[in-house]
Amino acid sequence: MLACWSPVLTRNPNAAQIGLTATPRELDLGPRTARADSPHSWTVPVADIKQRSYDLKAVNPTARADGDRRTPDELLDLIEAQGREVAGALAVLRGLTGNSSR
C-alpha cells in the first residue's frame, strides 16, 4: 500500500513533496539559547573551523588524555608475571584432569 502524502501537504502549507517524503521548505529551530560548555559539549570559534579547512570532526578539546604511562620494561614485567600465573593455572587444571603429559 502506498502512503498518501496529500494530508501532510494539506495540513502543512510549508511542506514540499520531494520524492516520497513531505519536507518542510523552511526549518524553524525556534529561539536559540546559549548553552554552557561542559565536559561533553563545547563551542568552537568560527575562525578555528575556517583554519582547519572546515573540518568538523568532533574532537573534544576539554578531554584528558588517558594514555598508558607504563614503560616498556613495566609492560614486559607485567606480561611475564601474567604468563607465570597462567602457567600455574594450567598446571592445576592438568592435575585435575589427570593429563600431565605436557
Secondary structure, 3 states (H helix, E strand, C coil): CCCCCHHHHHHCCCEEEECCEEEECCCCCCCCCCCCCECCECCCCHHHHHHCCCCCCCCCCCCCCCCCCCCHHHHHHHHHHHHHHHHHHHHHHHHHHCCCCC
